[in-house]
Amino acid sequence: MIQTYEEIADPKDVRNNRLHIADRAFHDWYRFILSFPPHLVRTYLNRFELAKGATLLDPFCGTGTTLVEAKKQSVAAVGIEAIPTSHFASTVKTSWQLKTSDVKRAAERILYQVSIQYSQSTSLKSFTSEQQSVVLANSICELPLHKCLLLLETIQAESVAELRGFLLLALVYVAVYEASNLRFGPEVSVRRKRKEDADVFESWYAKVLTMLNDLTALKELSFPLTICHLADARSPCSVLAANSIDAVITSPPYPNEKDYTRTTRLESVLLGFLKNKSDLRTVKNHLLRSNSRNVYAQDDDDRLIAAESRVARIAQEIERKRIELGKTSGFERKYHRATRLYFGGMKRHLAELRTALKPGAQLAYVVGDQASYLKVLIRTGELLAGIADELGYEISSIDLFRTRTSSVTNEQLREEVLVLEWPGFSRQISIDFGFEAARLRQYDRLIENVFFEQYQPNTDQVIVELEALQQATQAQQLNLSQGLSSVLHAYGFKRSFPKRIVQLLDEGETWVIRSLGRGRFAFVRCAVSCAEAGAESKGSFVNKRPNSG
């Protein structure tokens, strides 16, 4: 049974981001600790009402939550993932054509062989010094690692590639969750109490049998093809055909200090994807820049962020606060640039993705607000909505998925689902700059008219009826193809208010547009810091006068 959004969306219920027991099959073969839940995928599959033969995309597919759930719901899906271990897991978790009897025989044979090899061992296998430089120190003790490496060698001798992948994924699960000293919560760390030994072989065989039970339950059914590409999500058309995607459900990294490669270091080295720090650098180069630890001098996605944009102003505030607090570490110096690179990378992703989308394609991006950079609040969903609007997407809604407590400020932060629709290039805002400039001047006059009709000197709030905005639109004979709400979004996200309105502000003040409900909204004057802190209320958009410095 497909759950409705209302059934899962109590924002105070932390279980909303946990794997339900009923969803265990396939999903828990191996799962990234920060994955979003399968029931959220079902909710938006149901909402999008995809036609038979439609193709779903997850461009940041991680360990395959969207791909697995789409396959369960008989929807063809395509994934893009840049971290090799996560790509490997997604590929194995959606490969359901294996003959279970062959897998079981291979597992029994390998279990017998590795047990003999272990009994005859005279020395312990271990990682090379270069491999050890990549994994977290003390990630796994000597004896469990020796067992894992013995089992790895025995599995790799298996001649059938599909069987190898299945058996290796079971090993990865055991190595991380049963044999290692790693703890996830959600940051990865090393336990104080070390596992000096672990029953690696029997645990691996038990995991194989559990995975086989999932396959056995589906052996009489057929499912659509699922493909996962090892690629950079910022360049989706390197692997996607034009006009091939009907819908997108995904959760990109959030702009914070979580190094997503750090969570998979042990298994990445175990499987041979990372042999040294050079390999790690190569992987990081293909990732969206979501933290200061993968920001490099040659990165240039920040060029896509306009100097006067809201993202740029937030980056400036982060840098101003760093200087004010005297923070001088190398990573702290990169916070402001990481912010610009993140949103620039997302803009690059959304811009190129348009070519692969069919007109009418619906998109759901699970994103979260952040305060990791010196407690400066980043409203990720709102900022991405502004970027999407600029690129010609229609903003359907920003749905609250859940709230969570910030580890930095101890305040409640929103996790949201940004829902978009791609209308097609034929309906995209014209890029003829002469026409665009004239249209924007008309919008400025529209906003000025409704503002000053109600404005009183020295007031901190200007309340406007939506009906007045509609009447002013008709009086100016404006054709708003995307509706009045898009005009308000534009002035909140990507366009400054007309100078006459901005000049009413003192330095460090801002106008915030707030929905009052029942066809009314207000321009509210407040301090920039208060506006950013209070922007969690839905329908609040910030537009501020920058400091003269």
C-alpha positions in Angstrom: 0.0 0.0 0.0 1.4 3.4 -1.0 1.3 5.9 1.9 0.1 9.4 1.4 2.4 12.3 2.2 0.2 13.2 5.2 0.7 9.7 6.6 4.5 10.1 6.8 5.0 13.8 7.2 4.7 14.6 10.9 7.8 16.8 11.1 8.4 15.9 14.8 8.4 12.2 14.1 12.1 11.2 13.7 11.0 7.8 12.5 10.2 9.5 9.2 13.8 9.1 8.2 14.2 5.5 9.3 13.9 2.3 7.3 10.5 0.7 8.1 10.6 -3.1 8.8 8.3 -3.7 5.8 10.9 -1.9 3.5 13.9 -4.0 4.6 14.1 -6.2 1.5 16.9 -5.0 -0.9 17.2 -1.7 0.8 19.2 -3.0 3.8 21.7 -5.1 1.7 23.9 -2.1 2.2 22.6 1.4 3.1 24.3 4.8 3.5 23.5 6.1 7.0 22.1 9.4 5.7 19.9 7.9 3.1 16.3 9.2 2.9 13.5 6.6 3.5 11.8 4.4 0.8 8.4 5.6 1.9 9.2 9.1 0.8 10.0 7.8 -2.7 6.7 6.0 -2.8 4.9 9.1 -1.7 6.2 11.2 -4.7 5.9 8.3 -7.2 2.2 8.2 -6.2 1.9 12.0 -6.4 3.6 12.2 -9.8 1.3 9.5 -11.3 3.8 8.3 -13.8 2.4 6.7 -16.9 3.4 3.2 -17.9 6.8 3.2 -19.6 7.9 6.3 -17.8 11.6 6.7 -16.7 12.6 8.0 -13.2 16.0 9.6 -12.6 17.9 9.9 -9.3 21.0 12.0 -10.2 22.5 11.7 -6.7 21.5 8.1 -6.2 23.9 7.1 -3.4 23.3 3.5 -2.4 20.1 3.2 -4.4 17.1 4.0 -2.3 15.2 5.6 -5.2 16.3 3.0 -7.7 15.4 0.0 -5.5 12.0 1.5 -4.6 11.2 2.4 -8.2 12.0 -1.1 -9.3 9.8 -2.5 -6.5 7.0 -0.3 -7.9 7.7 -1.5 -11.5 9.0 1.9 -12.6 12.1 2.0 -14.9 14.9 4.0 -13.3 18.2 5.6 -14.0 20.8 6.6 -11.4 23.9 8.7 -11.4 26.5 8.4 -8.6 30.1 9.6 -8.4 31.4 7.6 -5.4 32.5 4.2 -6.8 31.4 2.2 -3.7 27.9 3.7 -3.6 27.6 3.2 -7.4 28.7 -0.5 -6.9 26.1 -0.9 -4.2 23.3 0.6 -6.2 24.1 -1.6 -9.2 24.1 -4.8 -7.1 21.0 -3.9 -5.2 19.0 -3.5 -8.5 20.4 -6.6 -10.2 17.6 -9.2 -9.5 18.2 -11.6 -12.4 20.6 -13.9 -10.5 19.8 -17.6 -10.2 19.6 -18.1 -6.5 20.7 -21.7 -6.6 24.0 -20.7 -8.3 24.6 -18.0 -5.7 24.0 -20.4 -2.8 26.4 -23.0 -4.2 29.1 -20.4 -4.8 28.7 -19.1 -1.2 28.9 -22.6 0.3 32.0 -23.3 -1.8 33.7 -20.0 -0.8 32.8 -20.5 2.8 34.5 -23.9 2.8 37.6 -22.7 1.0 38.2 -19.6 3.1 37.7 -21.6 6.3 40.6 -23.9 5.2 42.8 -21.0 4.2 42.2 -19.3 7.5 43.1 -22.4 9.5 46.4 -22.6 7.5 47.3 -18.9 7.9 50.8 -18.2 9.3 50.6 -14.4 9.1 47.9 -11.7 9.0 46.9 -9.9 5.9 46.6 -6.2 6.1 46.3 -3.0 4.1 49.3 -1.3 2.5 50.6 1.9 4.1 49.1 3.9 1.2 45.7 2.2 1.8 46.0 2.8 5.6 46.5 6.5 4.9 43.1 6.7 3.3 41.0 4.9 5.9 40.2 6.3 9.4 42.8 5.2 11.9 41.7 2.1 13.9 38.7 1.5 11.6 39.2 -2.2 11.9 41.4 -4.4 14.1 44.0 -6.7 12.7 42.3 -10.1 13.0 38.9 -9.0 11.5 40.7 -7.3 8.7 42.7 -10.4 8.0 39.5 -12.4 7.8 37.9 -9.8 5.5 40.9 -9.8 3.1 41.0 -13.6 3.0 37.3 -13.7 2.1 37.8 -10.9 -0.4 40.5 -12.9 -2.3 38.4 -16.0 -2.3 35.3 -14.2 -3.7 37.4 -12.4 -6.3 38.4 -15.8 -7.7 34.8 -16.5 -8.6 34.5 -16.5 -12.4 31.0 -15.1 -12.8 31.0 -11.3 -12.4 27.3 -11.0 -11.3 27.9 -13.6 -8.6 31.1 -11.8 -7.5 29.2 -8.5 -7.1 26.5 -10.0 -5.0 28.9 -11.8 -2.7 31.2 -8.8 -2.4 28.3 -6.6 -1.3 27.5 -9.0 1.5 31.2 -8.8 2.6 31.1 -5.0 2.5 28.1 -5.0 4.8 29.7 -7.4 7.3 33.1 -5.6 7.2 31.5 -2.2 8.1 28.6 -3.1 10.4 29.8 -6.3 12.1 33.6 -6.4 11.9 34.8 -2.8 12.1 35.1 -0.3 14.9 33.1 2.3 13.1 30.2 4.1 14.6 27.7 6.2 12.6 25.6 8.9 14.2 25.4 10.5 11.6 29.1 11.5 11.6 31.4 8.5 11.2 33.8 7.9 14.1 35.7 5.1 15.8 34.4 3.3 18.9 36.4 3.4 22.0 35.8 -0.3 22.6 37.5 -2.1 19.8 36.4 -5.4 18.2 39.5 -7.5 18.4 37.8 -10.3 16.6 34.6 -11.0 14.7 32.9 -14.0 13.2 33.4 -12.7 9.6 32.8 -15.9 7.6 29.6 -17.1 9.3 28.2 -13.5 9.4 28.9 -13.1 5.7 27.2 -16.4 4.8 24.2 -15.4 6.9 24.0 -12.1 5.1 24.2 -13.9 1.8 21.2 -16.1 2.8 19.2 -13.0 3.9 19.8 -11.4 0.5 18.9 -14.6 -1.3 15.6 -14.7 0.5 14.8 -11.3 -0.9 15.5 -12.5 -4.4 13.6 -15.8 -3.9 10.4 -13.8 -3.0 10.5 -12.2 -6.5 11.6 -15.1 -8.6 8.3 -15.4 -10.5 8.0 -11.7 -11.2 9.5 -9.5 -13.9 10.7 -5.9 -13.3 11.8 -3.0 -15.6 15.4 -2.3 -16.3 17.4 -0.2 -13.8 20.7 1.4 -14.8 23.2 3.2 -12.6 26.0 5.4 -14.2 29.3 6.2 -12.5 29.4 9.9 -13.3 29.3 13.5 -12.0 25.7 14.7 -11.4 26.7 18.2 -12.3 27.1 17.0 -15.9 24.0 14.7 -16.2 23.9 14.8 -20.0 27.2 13.1 -20.2 25.2 9.9 -19.6 21.6 10.8 -20.3 19.9 11.0 -23.7 17.9 14.1 -24.6 14.2 14.1 -23.7 14.5 10.8 -21.9 13.4 11.5 -18.3 9.8 11.8 -17.0 10.5 12.4 -13.3 13.2 13.0 -10.8 13.3 11.9 -7.1 16.6 12.6 -5.4 18.4 13.9 -2.3 21.6 15.8 -3.2 24.2 16.4 -0.5 23.4 19.3 1.8 25.8 22.3 2.1 27.6 21.4 5.3 30.9 20.0 6.6 30.0 16.3 6.0 32.6 14.7 3.8 30.5 12.0 2.1 33.6 10.0 1.0 34.7 9.6 4.7 31.6 7.5 5.4 32.7 4.9 2.8 36.5 4.8 3.2 36.9 1.4 4.7 34.8 -0.4 2.1 36.2 1.7 -0.7 39.7 0.6 0.2 38.6 -3.0 0.8 37.0 -3.2 -2.7 40.0 -1.6 -4.4 38.3 1.6 -5.5 40.7 3.7 -3.3 44.4 2.6 -3.3 45.9 5.9 -2.1 45.1 9.6 -1.5 45.5 10.4 -5.2 42.5 8.1 -5.9 40.5 9.8 -3.2 41.3 13.2 -4.8 40.1 11.9 -8.2 36.8 10.8 -6.6 36.3 14.1 -4.8 36.9 16.0 -8.1 33.7 14.4 -9.5 31.5 15.4 -6.5 29.3 18.4 -5.9 31.2 20.7 -3.7 29.2 20.4 -0.5 31.9 20.9 2.1 35.2 22.7 2.5 37.2 19.4 2.4 36.6 19.0 -1.3 37.1 22.6 -2.4 40.1 23.0 -4.8 41.8 26.0 -6.4 40.7 25.1 -9.9 37.0 24.8 -9.0 34.8 27.3 -10.9 31.1 26.4 -10.3 30.9 29.6 -8.2 31.1 31.7 -11.4 27.5 30.7 -12.0 26.4 32.6 -8.9 25.6 36.3 -9.6 27.4 38.8 -7.4 24.1 40.3 -6.2 22.3 37.1 -5.6 21.0 35.9 -2.2 23.5 33.0 -2.2 26.4 35.6 -2.7 25.1 37.7 0.2 25.0 34.6 2.5 28.6 33.7 1.4 29.6 37.3 2.2 28.0 37.0 5.6 29.8 33.8 6.4 33.2 35.4 5.5 32.3 38.6 7.5 31.5 36.4 10.5 34.7 34.4 10.1 36.8 37.5 10.2 34.8 39.0 13.1 35.4 35.8 15.1 39.0 35.5 14.2 38.7 32.1 12.6 41.8 31.3 10.6 42.0 27.6 9.8 42.3 26.5 6.2 38.9 24.9 6.2 37.2 27.9 7.8 38.7 30.2 5.2 36.9 28.1 2.6 33.4 28.2 4.1 32.2 31.1 2.0 33.6 29.7 -1.2 32.1 26.2 -0.5 28.7 27.8 -0.2 29.0 29.5 -3.6 30.4 26.4 -5.2 27.6 24.2 -3.8 24.8 26.4 -5.2 26.8 27.0 -8.4 27.2 23.2 -8.8 23.5 22.7 -8.3 22.7 25.4 -10.8 25.0 23.7 -13.3 23.2 20.4 -12.6 19.7 21.9 -13.0 20.7 23.8 -16.1 22.1 20.8 -18.0 19.4 18.5 -16.7 16.8 20.4 -18.7 18.0 18.9 -22.0 17.3 15.4 -20.6 13.8 16.2 -19.2 10.6 15.7 -21.1 8.2 18.7 -21.1 6.0 18.3 -18.0 8.6 16.3 -16.1 8.1 16.5 -12.3 11.0 16.7 -9.9 11.4 16.2 -6.1 14.6 17.3 -4.4 15.0 16.3 -0.7 17.1 19.0 0.9 17.9 20.4 4.3 18.6 23.8 5.9 22.0 24.1 7.4 23.9 26.2 9.9 27.3 24.4 9.8 29.2 27.5 8.6 29.7 29.6 11.7 26.0 29.3 12.6 24.9 31.3 9.5 21.6 29.9 8.4 21.4 28.5 4.9 17.8 28.0 3.7 18.7 25.3 1.1 15.2 24.7 -0.3 14.4 28.3 -0.8 17.7 29.1 -2.4 17.4 26.2 -4.8 13.8 27.2 -5.6 15.1 30.6 -6.6 17.8 29.1 -8.9 15.3 26.7 -10.5 12.9 29.6 -11.1 15.7 31.5 -12.8 16.4 28.5 -15.1 12.7 28.3 -16.2 11.4 25.5 -13.9 8.0 26.0 -12.3 7.9 25.8 -8.5 5.1 23.5 -7.5 5.7 23.4 -3.7 8.2 23.2 -0.9 6.9 20.4 1.4 8.1 20.0 4.9 9.4 16.5 5.3 10.7 16.7 8.9 12.6 18.9 11.4 15.8 18.0 13.1 18.0 19.5 15.8 21.1 21.3 14.5 24.3 19.9 16.1 25.8 23.4 15.8 23.0 25.7 17.1 20.7 23.2 18.8 17.8 24.8 16.9 15.3 23.0 14.8 16.1 23.0 11.1 13.8 22.1 8.2 14.3 19.2 5.8 12.1 19.8 2.8 11.1 18.4 -0.5 11.4 21.0 -3.3 8.9 20.0 -6.0 9.4 21.4 -9.5 8.0 21.0 -13.0 9.9 21.4 -16.2 7.6 23.1 -18.7 9.9 22.6 -21.7 12.1 25.1 -23.5 9.2 26.4 -25.6 7.7 27.9 -22.4 11.0 28.9 -20.8 11.5 32.6 -20.0 12.9 34.3 -23.1 16.6 34.9 -23.1 16.4 37.8 -25.4 17.9 40.4 -23.1 16.1 43.5 -24.6 12.7 41.8 -24.1 13.8 40.5 -20.6 14.9 43.9 -19.4 11.7 45.5 -20.5 9.6 42.8 -18.8 11.6 43.2 -15.5 11.1 47.0 -15.6 7.3 46.3 -15.8 7.6 44.0 -12.8 9.5 46.7 -10.8 6.7 49.2 -11.6 4.1 46.6 -10.5 5.8 46.0 -7.1 6.3 49.8 -6.6 2.7 50.5 -7.3 1.2 48.1 -4.8 3.9 48.9 -2.2 3.6 52.7 -2.2 -0.2 52.6 -2.4 -0.1 51.2 1.2 3.2 52.6 2.5 3.3 55.1 5.4 6.5 56.9 6.5 8.5 55.2 9.2 6.3 52.0 9.1 7.9 48.6 9.6 5.2 46.7 7.8 3.3 47.2 4.5 0.2 44.9 4.1 -1.0 44.3 0.6 -4.1 42.5 -0.6 -3.4 39.9 -3.4 -6.5 41.4 -5.1 -4.6 44.8 -5.3 -1.7 43.0 -7.0 -4.0 41.4 -9.5 -5.7 44.7 -10.3 -2.3 46.4 -10.8 -1.3 43.5 -13.1 -4.4 44.0 -15.2 -4.0 47.8 -15.3 -0.4 47.3 -16.7 -1.7 44.6 -19.1 1.0 42.2 -17.8 0.8 38.6 -18.9 2.1 36.5 -16.0 2.5 33.0 -17.5 3.8 31.6 -14.2 1.4 33.4 -11.9 1.7 36.1 -9.2 3.5 33.8 -6.8 6.4 33.5 -9.2 6.8 37.3 -9.2 7.1 37.2 -5.4 9.5 34.3 -5.6 11.6 36.3 -8.1 11.9 39.3 -5.8 12.7 37.0 -2.9 15.3 34.9 -4.6 17.0 36.4 -7.6 15.9 40.0 -8.1 16.4 43.1 -5.9 13.5 45.2 -5.0 13.2 48.5 -6.9 15.6 51.2 -5.7 12.8 53.3 -4.4 11.8 50.6 -1.9 15.4 49.6 -1.0 16.3 53.2 -0.3 13.8 53.2 2.6 16.0 50.8 4.5 18.9 51.6 6.8 22.2 49.7 6.6 21.9 46.1 7.8 18.1 46.1 7.3 16.0 44.0 4.9 12.5 43.6 3.5 10.9 40.2 4.0 7.8 39.2 2.0 5.6 37.2 4.3 2.3 35.4 3.4 -0.4 36.3 5.8 -3.0 33.9 4.3 -6.4 34.6 3.0 -5.1 36.6 0.0 -2.8 38.9 1.9 0.9 39.4 2.2 3.2 41.9 3.9 6.5 43.6 3.3 8.2 43.5 6.7 11.2 45.6 7.6 13.7 43.9 10.0 17.4 43.3 10.7 19.2 41.0 8.3 20.1 38.6 11.0 16.6 38.3 12.3 15.2 37.8 8.8 17.6 34.9 8.1 16.8 33.3 11.5 13.0 33.7 11.0 12.7 32.7 7.3 11.6 29.2 8.2 7.9 30.1 7.9 6.6 29.0 4.6 6.1 31.9 2.1 8.9 34.1 3.6 11.4 35.6 1.1 14.3 37.9 2.0 15.5 40.9 0.1 18.0 43.2 1.8 20.1 46.3 1.4 23.8 45.3 1.7 26.2 47.1 4.1 28.0 49.9 2.4 31.3 48.2 3.1 
